[in-house]
Amino acid sequence: MEYYSVYLKPSAEKDLRRLSPPLVSRVLAAIEGLRSAPFPPGAVKLTGAQRVYRLRVGDYRIIYEVNAHTREVTVYYVRHRREAYRSLP
C-alpha cells in the first residue's frame, strides 16, 4: 500500500496551537489517517473546489486538498465549524 505525504500549512499549525491538548491529539490522529486513506468515510468534497475536502472531528473541521498525481495531502485549516468555510483556498 502506498502512502500519501501529508503537509501542514503554517495556518493549520497555528490553528492546532490554539486547540486544547485532548482535541489536538484527536485532530492529529485524523490527519495521520489521511496518510493511508485520503478519502476516509465522512470526508466531503467541498463545492466550488476541485480537490478540496473537509473532515469532521467533533465540532472542528479539517480542510485539506488531495493531489493524487503527486500523492500529497495538504492541510490548510483546522477550525471550528462556524469559522471553517470563511476563507477557503
Buried (B, 14 or more C-beta within 10 A) or exposed (E): EEEBEBEBBEBBEEBBEEBEEEBBEBBBEBBEEBEEEBEEEEBEEBEEEEBBBBBBBEEBBBBBBBEEEEEBBBBBBBBEEEEBEEEEB
